[in-house]
Amino acid sequence: MARVKSGPYRRRRHQRLIAHNKGYEGTRHHLFKRANESFMKSQWYAYNDRRNRKRDLRRLWIVRINAAARLNGLTYSRLISAMRQSNVILNRKVLADLAVRDPQAFAKVVETATAK
């Protein structure tokens, strides 16, 4: 049987990866080896940043809740503690959204939590 080299298939694979790196600078968008390195690194960053986004959003929510809680005479930690004790079950995402979009509703939540 004859030896089969991967000529056109290899070229197709290389061109697909190089097309993916469109917009990169220097050799990272037209040399396969450099393009492959930068592509793999970009995938690694994308994977990690999908996890970091969750971390960053939680921090943002906590900052917003704390700012709104202080306008209502509490700190973040005291508000969360009061909510736990009075069985007010709202997650941080919803609380932060209330704090930004509807301060009166947030004030009612604070009032309900601190009623006991």
FENSUL-V821813 format. One record per residue. N is the residue number from 1. NEAR is the number of other C-alpha atoms within 8 Angstrom. Layout:
# FENSUL-V821813
n={N;N}
near={NEAR;NEAR}
This chain:
# FENSUL-V821813
n={1;2;3;4;5;6;7;8;9;10;11;12;13;14;15;16;17;18;19;20;21;22;23;24;25;26;27;28;29;30;31;32;33;34;35;36;37;38;39;40;41;42;43;44;45;46;47;48;49;50;51;52;53;54;55;56;57;58;59;60;61;62;63;64;65;66;67;68;69;70;71;72;73;74;75;76;77;78;79;80;81;82;83;84;85;86;87;88;89;90;91;92;93;94;95;96;97;98;99;100;101;102;103;104;105;106;107;108;109;110;111;112;113;114;115;116}
near={2;3;4;4;4;6;6;6;7;8;8;8;8;9;8;8;12;14;8;6;11;7;5;7;6;6;8;13;15;9;9;11;6;11;15;11;8;9;10;8;8;8;8;8;8;8;8;8;8;8;8;8;8;8;8;8;8;10;8;8;12;11;8;11;13;10;9;11;13;10;7;8;6;9;9;12;6;8;13;8;8;10;13;9;8;10;7;10;6;6;6;10;8;8;12;12;9;11;13;8;6;9;10;6;9;12;9;8;9;12;8;9;14;10;5;4}
